[in-house]
Amino acid sequence: MTEEEATNITDIWSLDERQRWRLYRFWVQIYIRKIHQKLRQLFVEYDRKAAILKELRVDDDLEALRNQDVIGITTTGAAKYNKLLRKVGPPIIVVEEAAEILEAHVITSLSEHTQHLILIGDHQQLRPNPTVFKLCKDYKLDVSLFERLMRNGIPCHRLSLQHRMRPEISHILKIHSDFYPGLLDHEMVNKYDDILVYRRIYILSNITSKKYTMKKTKADPTYTKHAFSHRSIMDKKTFEGVRVCPVDNFQGEENDIILLSFVRSNVEGNIGFLKVSNRICVALSRAKKGLYCIGNFTLMSRESKVWTAITSDLQKRNLIGPSLKLFCRNHPTRPLEVSTSEDFKGAPDGGCKLPCAARLDCGHTCQMKCHPSDKEHRDILCKRPCERDVCVLQHPCPLKCFQQCHENCQKPVQKLLPCSHKQWVQCYQKTGDVNCSSKCNRLLPCGHQCKNRCGQDCSTFCTKMILKTFHPCGHKSEVQCSEISCPEECKVLLKCEHRCQGTCGKCENGKYHVRCTQKCKRILLCGHTCNQACSRSCPPCSRPCENRCRHNKCQKTCGESCAVCKEKCKWSCSHKVCYKACGDECDREPCNLPCKNRLRCGHPCIGLCGERCPTLCRHCNKADVTTILFGYEDEPRARFILLEDCNHIVEVRAMDRLMKESEDSEEQEIK
């Protein structure tokens, strides 16, 4: 409905249903437009206030930062809050791990206020890692500002005293110019506790000791997929606290013991990025007290000069070989050669296979094999059966020796209950506190035996099946003893002409009836069948609407009001034309003149001007055309209308009479 049509309405009660729906939808559209306009205004207001809030927060941050001597932030944060940092204007910028940061990230941290830039890093360790490898390969984007300045001869200060590695480990980093020639060891690294392995550094597989907690041990595969593979086969309980990660993720960190797996071993002679000295430097400089490696060093030394120098040094110091010799601290004359996982079974508890034989505080002998850790047995639990008595009947405790005994004896014993039944209960339980689980011997008021347990209250509902006669209906049926409702089917014919689905008892012997649950199947106004339950009011039809015009088809359900077609009406003939929209009532009278067209057979059309031509001929199909339905069909000048849905023909005067009757009858109203 247009605004002009709505304005001209003076009495809504005089509108028919179709016009009321049009007016309702017009009001809804006006309301939605107002809501949208209000939302747009709220959006604008929200953006304005959000901008004000952002400015206030920036001012608060600026005030807080200006009062600080040191501001800590990542390079990503520096880029994000670049405007804020420029307002603060720090004159000195200190960049940690500068050799691993992209040059662009450092540049974003600088401003016109910067007077002094301090870069702290190690260009001999890992470089920046651009996301796109092509940028690294073709445009050298993996070269940091730190490294570029070093290459260009900018003066720098290099630390020469290391505080991390044992001298045996740091010696590897002193033998090649790509690492740290001239590196000195602080005296503290000579005072580390000794580790329970024959060598402090050795090239083989991962070796752990019971003395070192898992948090002090780290496995370092050189590839990410290899790290995932390690995690999948490592038992969570056994290796709890062991960190497994690729070398690249461990730069800047350290651990007491490092287990390093180099992975690469192939006939093609390809060692991948193990050729890169930066990565080698990181891998070999993470351990403090013990470094153990496994890899194909023959292949790596053949493909890399760095690995050639390292392997040569290890061979001179006798620190490389196919197996590692372990010594038991308690029995040093019993060495153990290990090269595979099976070899470690010779030291199940970290020592050797001899029994411990120490006496525990409980008086039992330690059941473990030789173990160099926890010699005082403070943390070792005795797994022998407990031998203490827990009750006056001298029942033994069922737990292990290290476990706390139960306060009450749990052993099952047979006791005589007050009801005269015997029952197995736990030793500590008193007979008066036990619910008897034997079958109840008492009789119900109906004379039948109770079906509950002796320790339960007797049931008020008897489930014994008996033949029972119900009153006043007189029906007989086999039911449970306490059943008072007749189970016979009602089957009374209801007003809806369906049989009642209830029982005689539920329907109060015919006084009332349960709701009918069968399908309604009444014919709706649209002509479709209702499929809801018979006892419910028929809802609007939910089938797809079948109304259509020459332009389009209604997409709503049958029970909804159709949207009115706004296209221009296509009805026209040589005598009359409609100028209104397709959905409005035509502003012209029907043309009752005969159609001038000729059929394929050559005879004149029997339809009206402007309507679709019927396919039947008055001469060729005389029997079909002149069949009497309404009384006018056999007249020589009778004209017919072709129905679009079924292609049947109806005589014009009969069609006019039917349409008139349809308009006068509300029951025949068509949507």
KELUM-70752 format. One record per residue (C-alpha): residue in one letter; x, y, z. Coordinates in steps of 0.001 Angstrom, whole numbers, padded with zeros to 6 digits, always signed. Layout:
<atoms>
AXYZ
...
</atoms>
This chain:
<atoms>
M+000000+000000+000000
T+001255+003472-000879
E+001394+006410+001544
E-001344+008189-000407
E-003686+005189-000115
A-003026+004908+003613
T-003711+008639+004128
N-007096+008378+002376
I-008301+005635+004759
T-010797+007089+007268
D-012283+003916+008768
I-010098+000803+009059
W-013109-001261+010140
S-014616-000833+006688
L-011583-002461+005018
D-011722-006053+003836
E-009099-008570+005026
R-006810-008032+002044
Q-006762-004242+002488
R-006140-004600+006238
W-003079-006771+005552
R-001800-004205+003059
L-002250-001430+005644
Y-000537-003541+008337
R+002490-004205+006129
F+002654-000468+005274
W+002766+000377+008995
V+005463-002248+009579
Q+007603-000774+006774
I+007260+002718+008280
Y+008280+001376+011712
I+011293-000484+010273
R+012445+002665+008431
K+012269+004651+011675
I+014224+001958+013551
H+016897+001883+010791
Q+017190+005661+010883
K+017574+005597+014653
L+020202+002827+014404
R+022208+004848+011871
Q+022170+007791+014240
L+023286+005538+017108
F+026121+004127+014953
V+027352+007627+014190
E+027124+008573+017858
Y+028930+005369+018885
D+031795+006030+016440
R+032099+009590+017718
K+032206+008572+021377
A+034523+005629+020641
A+036963+008050+018995
I+036747+010327+022059
L+037343+007355+024381
K+040325+006266+022293
E+041826+009753+022507
L+041291+009812+026282
R+042980+006419+026671
V+045891+007590+024520
D+046223+010669+026734
D+046172+008457+029866
D+048797+006132+028379
L+050898+009104+027295
E+050775+010613+030782
A+051719+007251+032348
L+054604+006629+029945
R+056096+010106+030282
N+056616+009479+033995
Q+058567+006246+033434
D+062339+005871+033116
V+062174+002606+031129
I+059428+001445+028733
G+059410-002265+027767
I+057652-003245+024542
T+057970-005728+021669
T+058740-004565+018143
T+055195-005532+017147
G+053859-003371+019974
A+056150-000555+018892
A+054624-000643+015420
K+051073-000821+016851
Y+051583+002138+019221
N+053927+004083+016934
K+052017+007364+017280
L+052014+007076+021072
L+055749+006378+021180
R+056477+009334+018914
K+054605+011582+021376
V+056651+010154+024279
G+059843+010577+022225
P+062348+008318+024072
P+065882+009450+023139
I+067496+006029+023757
I+066252+002794+022134
V+067627-000570+023328
V+066821-003622+021167
E+067378-007098+022670
E+067960-010107+020351
A+068509-007573+017578
A+070193-010127+015282
E+066952-012151+015131
I+064642-009198+014350
L+063734-008046+010834
E+065266-004694+009944
A+061824-003185+009255
H+060719-004042+012809
V+063636-002105+014270
I+062947+000896+012012
T+059326+001134+013282
S+060691+001633+016811
L+062665+004745+015812
S+061432+008339+015670
E+062772+011847+015145
H+063497+011969+018894
T+065897+008997+018817
Q+069437+010056+019755
H+071016+006714+020621
L+070191+003216+019281
I+071691+000249+021178
L+071480-003138+019468
I+072162-006232+021602
G+072365-009570+019850
D+074492-012264+018246
H+074660-012297+014453
Q+076341-015713+014616
Q+073115-017286+015907
L+069701-017509+014207
R+068699-014871+011678
P+065226-013322+011255
N+062708-015656+009641
P+060554-013984+006945
T+057209-015706+006343
V+057816-015786+002569
F+060993-017773+001755
K+061404-015989-001610
L+062001-012696+000240
C+064785-014395+002179
K+066340-016093-000846
D+066123-013343-003469
Y+066109-010111-001449
K+068174-011026+001658
L+065367-009980+003994
D+066733-012429+006563
V+069709-010102+007173
S+068998-008040+010281
L+070018-004418+010770
F+072432-005696+013440
E+074217-008038+011002
R+074245-005484+008179
L+075946-002906+010425
M+078487-005537+011522
R+079285-006388+007898
N+079776-002713+007102
G+082401-002365+009796
I+080423-000430+012405
P+082386-000630+015708
C+080883-002971+018285
H+081713-004478+021652
R+081793-008266+021967
L+081438-010203+025225
S+084262-012697+025656
L+083357-014399+028970
Q+080658-017059+029003
H+078786-018174+032167
R+076781-021119+030828
M+078672-024123+029424
R+081167-026516+030943
P+084601-026053+029349
E+084208-029417+027546
I+081113-028047+025769
S+082298-024485+025141
H+085493-025869+023544
I+083437-026804+020434
L+082556-023139+019879
K+086180-021988+020028
I+087608-024116+017197
H+085967-022431+014185
S+085985-018823+013033
D+082190-018906+012406
F+081706-019275+016169
Y+083595-017679+019073
P+087397-018068+018820
G+089010-016647+021946
L+085927-017291+024102
L+086777-017445+027825
D+085094-019506+030542
H+083996-018020+033841
E+085300-019886+036872
M+081733-020776+037963
V+081318-023239+035030
N+084108-025369+036542
K+082119-025833+039749
Y+079035-027518+038267
D+077886-030774+039884
D+079045-033814+037977
I+076403-035690+035983
L+075823-039422+036379
V+077155-040306+032934
Y+080702-041315+032008
R+081082-038396+029567
R+079853-034831+030019
I+079635-034451+026249
Y+079221-037301+023821
I+077893-037798+020324
L+075244-040535+020454
S+071568-040864+021471
N+069491-039269+024239
I+070718-040345+027710
T+069016-039318+030960
S+069868-039953+034597
K+067540-040506+037522
K+069357-037786+039498
Y+068271-035015+037150
T+064620-033968+037201
M+062812-033946+033883
K+062539-030158+034040
K+066345-029986+033788
T+066372-032174+030669
K+065497-031100+027122
A+065311-032962+023805
D+066200-030842+020764
P+065241-032270+017348
T+066366-030029+014518
Y+063070-030362+012610
T+059528-029525+013737
K+058024-032756+012355
H+060699-034732+014191
A+059691-032958+017418
F+056050-033958+016862
S+057157-037555+016266
H+059121-037548+019554
R+056122-036229+021518
S+053786-038880+020074
I+055894-041807+021339
M+056968-040361+024702
D+054896-041641+027620
K+053458-038610+029404
K+053939-039979+032916
T+057518-041201+032356
F+058703-038051+030551
E+056695-035498+032505
G+058584-032179+032487
V+060809-033023+029489
R+060535-030283+026895
V+060713-031316+023243
C+061042-028548+020662
P+062997-027674+017494
V+066340-025889+017821
D+064921-022703+016288
N+062428-022360+019171
F+065116-022566+021866
Q+067344-019627+021019
G+068048-017493+024071
E+067252-020373+026452
E+069338-022992+028259
N+069036-026263+030158
D+071244-028502+032318
I+071176-031421+029866
I+070484-031196+026134
L+069706-034250+024003
L+070216-033261+020373
S+068972-035242+017359
F+070222-034119+013931
V+067828-036349+011916
R+069588-035969+008552
S+070925-039242+007081
N+070463-040051+003377
V+072273-041413+000346
E+071829-038145-001577
G+074249-036363+000766
N+071708-033637+001604
I+072005-032196+005109
G+069638-029237+004510
F+069953-026292+006870
L+072431-028200+009047
K+074993-026490+006777
V+074026-023108+008258
S+076600-022139+010868
N+074072-019929+012725
R+071849-022916+013459
I+074836-025112+014433
C+075961-022427+016876
V+072541-022303+018574
A+072229-026098+018758
L+075628-026634+020420
S+075472-023742+022902
R+072249-024492+024860
A+073614-027076+027356
K+075069-026149+030744
K+076250-029478+032185
G+075718-032220+029613
L+075360-032390+025807
Y+074484-035643+024024
C+073922-035793+020262
I+072875-038368+017703
G+073371-038019+013982
N+075222-039117+010867
F+078425-037164+011478
T+080198-038878+008593
L+077642-037374+006204
M+077619-033947+007893
S+081435-033645+007997
R+081596-034612+004302
E+079078-031916+003288
S+080136-029066+005622
K+083522-027622+006560
V+082125-026512+009916
W+081082-030066+010773
T+084461-031339+009518
A+086248-029194+012076
I+083822-030147+014868
T+084008-033884+014112
S+087815-033789+013945
D+087982-032110+017363
L+085544-034625+018906
Q+087555-037538+017552
K+090775-036121+019026
R+089111-035867+022436
N+087533-039333+022095
L+084019-037876+022422
I+082410-039556+019403
G+081597-043197+018817
P+078918-045816+018111
S+078053-046347+021803
L+078329-044708+025210
K+079718-046357+028340
L+077681-045859+031512
F+078992-046596+035013
C+076976-047434+038110
R+077873-044998+040903
N+077292-047690+043547
H+079180-050408+041628
P+081735-048645+039375
T+083277-051961+038281
R+080087-052829+036303
P+080078-050641+033119
L+077192-050707+030640
E+077587-050054+026890
V+074452-048431+025375
S+073694-047713+021740
T+069991-048674+021416
S+066891-048305+023562
E+067088-051998+024523
D+070529-051471+026098
F+069048-049168+028734
K+067141-052107+030242
G+070462-053042+031827
A+070006-050033+034147
P+066272-050145+034966
D+066526-047801+037961
G+069527-045751+036843
G+072239-047968+038350
C+072855-051633+037503
K+070918-054887+037775
L+072125-055807+041289
P+069388-055604+043959
C+069434-052600+046268
A+068991-054686+049478
A+068671-051611+051718
R+066372-051780+054774
L+063497-049309+054654
D+062001-047530+057694
C+059106-050007+057662
G+061565-052892+058120
H+061105-054349+054625
T+063934-054678+052087
C+063961-052248+049105
Q+062626-054137+046072
M+064291-051899+043462
K+067417-052614+041483
C+070544-050628+042254
H+069712-046910+042122
P+072257-044105+042670
S+069538-041555+043369
D+067757-041212+046739
K+070227-043393+048637
E+068548-042411+051912
H+065242-043846+050564
R+063258-040799+051595
D+061070-040780+048479
I+060931-044537+047759
L+057636-046212+048682
C+057480-049793+049948
K+055218-051855+047666
R+055136-054939+049930
P+051715-056010+051378
C+050840-054385+054705
E+051126-056804+057658
R+049279-054772+060322
D+045949-055910+061887
V+043049-053466+061542
C+040413-054963+063883
V+039957-057121+067003
L+039358-060140+064767
Q+042948-059701+063556
H+042036-059166+059919
P+045157-058046+057972
C+045242-054698+056175
P+044618-055229+052394
L+046708-052212+051306
K+050380-051784+050419
C+052908-051092+053145
F+053358-047393+052235
Q+049597-046685+052240
Q+047677-045467+055286
C+045583-048264+056803
H+041799-047839+056845
E+040289-046745+060153
N+037534-049343+059727
C+038047-052959+058684
Q+036748-053512+055159
K+036910-057333+055132
P+033543-058977+054211
V+032057-061163+057011
Q+028672-062872+057398
K+026457-061460+060171
L+022964-062254+061540
L+020671-059235+061131
P+017770-058307+063497
C+015316-059592+060847
S+016876-063089+061219
H+018448-062986+057753
K+022179-063594+057274
Q+024089-061192+055047
W+027692-060485+054003
V+028743-057041+055215
Q+032008-055215+055966
C+033556-056160+059294
Y+033174-052712+060914
Q+029433-052372+060157
K+026906-052847+062974
T+023919-055116+062274
G+021475-052373+063182
D+022891-050060+060494
V+022658-052600+057648
N+019727-052678+055204
C+018790-056298+054585
S+018863-057193+050898
S+017000-060499+051274
K+013506-061004+049849
C+010669-059514+051971
N+008368-062109+053604
R+005562-059715+054599
L+002058-059721+053015
L+000390-056653+051522
P-003166-055640+052533
C-004427-057416+049383
G-002959-060687+050626
H-000136-060922+048101
Q+003529-061099+049075
C+005635-057914+049018
K+008091-057775+046099
N+010568-055364+047755
R+013717-056183+049765
C+013517-056854+053476
G+015294-053614+054367
Q+012903-051497+052250
D+009416-050220+053080
C+006654-052400+051648
S+005169-051178+048396
T+001669-049629+048405
F+001098-050807+044827
C+000740-054558+044260
T+002084-055717+040886
K+000661-059243+041027
M-001272-060019+037776
I-004907-061076+038424
L-008215-061302+036487
K-010242-058316+037634
T-013816-057107+036971
F-014192-053309+036801
H-017268-051332+037869
P-019549-049904+036626
C-018466-050871+033090
G-018344-054610+033943
H-015260-055260+031801
K-012954-058118+032793
S-009217-057909+032208
E-005931-059349+033490
V-004206-056461+035221
Q-001946-055705+038203
C-003682-056169+041534
S-003672-052469+042492
E-004846-051256+039081
I-008187-049401+039413
S-008551-048049+035858
C-010217-050254+033200
P-007742-050895+030356
E-010345-051813+027719
E-010280-049634+024579
C-013011-046999+024438
K-013583-046979+020639
V-016518-044530+020896
L-017196-042596+017679
L-016288-038958+018435
K-017812-035845+016887
C-014837-035672+014544
E-015951-039110+013238
H-012769-040781+014542
R-012729-043599+017092
C-011593-042635+020619
Q-008029-043815+021256
G-008350-043810+025062
T-009260-046576+027508
C-012485-047107+029366
G-010858-045962+032616
K-009272-042822+031165
C-012538-041808+029523
E-014437-042234+032850
N-016706-044875+031318
G-017678-042567+028470
K-018195-039367+030483
Y-015123-037777+028970
H-012820-038714+026131
V-009107-038189+025542
R-008088-035800+022817
C-008175-037233+019317
T-004610-037622+017968
Q-005478-038694+014423
K-004877-036347+011491
C-007598-033764+010929
K-007927-034132+007116
R-010487-031304+006950
I-010431-029192+003781
L-009028-025711+004387
L-010258-022573+002651
C-007412-022908+000162
G-008581-026391-000807
H-005668-028244+000797
T-006052-030897+003509
C-005189-030123+007161
N-002555-032543+008526
Q-002594-031397+012160
A-004064-033380+015074
C-007824-033559+014951
S-008266-032029+018431
R-006405-028842+017519
S-007729-025834+015630
C-006722-025889+011992
P-003699-023592+011504
P-003007-021599+008326
C-001958-023835+005442
S+001829-024333+005308
R+002054-025734+001778
P+003661-023583-000958
C+001266-021019-002400
E+000025-021947-005892
N-001051-018438-006929
R+000763-016947-009904
C+000332-014385-012646
R+001903-013824-016041
H+004942-012158-014420
N+005897-014314-011436
K+004847-016882-008825
C+004122-016286-005121
Q+006950-017664-002908
K+005044-017644+000393
T+003081-020389+002083
C-000542-020914+001241
G-001696-019547+004627
E+000118-016213+004205
S-001182-013226+002296
C+000347-012998-001160
A+002572-010073-002046
V+000808-007967-004666
C+002443-007985-008117
K+003532-004432-009040
E+004272-005188-012705
K+002133-003564-015386
C-000990-005581-016276
K-000519-007472-019558
W-004227-007923-020277
S-005140-006197-023517
C-006932-006789-026780
S-007687-004764-029869
H-010706-003234-028112
K-009678-002633-024493
V-006468-002128-022456
C-005802-002264-018631
Y-003502+000499-017335
K-003226-000640-013689
A-000684-002850-011907
C-001074-006583-012245
G-002102-007001-008558
D-004799-004292-008662
E-008339-004698-009937
C-008500-004066-013679
D-009946-000698-014740
R-011608-002129-017823
E-014640-004363-018385
P-014183-007863-019821
C-014218-007947-023619
N-017110-010217-024625
L-016462-010062-028358
P-015530-013305-030156
C-011866-014053-030760
K-010847-013433-034390
N-008048-015996-034437
R-008121-019229-036402
L-007169-022619-035038
R-004689-024956-036744
C-007572-026771-038369
G-008663-023505-040038
H-011907-023082-038087
P-012578-019957-035992
C-011575-019879-032299
I-014380-020477-029788
G-012826-018190-027135
L-013153-014477-026298
C-011057-011595-027512
G-007956-011068-025342
E-008125-014463-023593
R-006048-017597-024286
C-007420-019527-027238
P-008960-022937-026370
T-007340-025840-028241
L-010700-027540-028986
C-012664-026798-032169
R-016486-026478-032355
H-016470-028574-035550
C-013521-030950-035125
N-014171-031649-031413
K-017935-031199-031397
A-018639-034012-028903
D-016189-032577-026327
V-017233-028956-026810
T-021034-029456-026722
T-021094-031786-023682
I-023713-030232-021392
L-022358-029169-018001
F-024121-025878-017255
G-026719-025743-020116
Y-025124-023335-022566
E-022454-025475-024184
D-024483-026647-027228
E-025549-023179-028362
P-024071-022206-031773
R-022625-018925-030454
A-021373-020231-027126
R-017957-018911-026104
F-015489-020663-023810
I-012698-019781-021335
L-009549-021960-021176
L-008484-022773-017566
E-004704-022415-017220
D-004109-025113-014597
C-005975-028034-016164
N-006539-026835-019804
H-010277-027602-019538
I-012806-025211-021053
V-015812-023573-019319
E-018644-021730-021071
V-018394-017939-020489
R-021840-017398-018920
A-021313-020388-016601
M-017918-018970-015551
D-019475-015561-014799
R-022136-017225-012656
L-019512-019243-010725
M-017408-016148-010067
K-020470-014263-008853
E-021328-017084-006442
S-017720-017176-005217
E-017776-013475-004376
D-021082-013810-002492
S-019969-016811-000394
E-017344-016345+002359
E-016825-020087+002543
Q-015720-020100-001073
E-013429-017088-000719
I-010194-017594-002644
K-006943-016230-001289
</atoms>
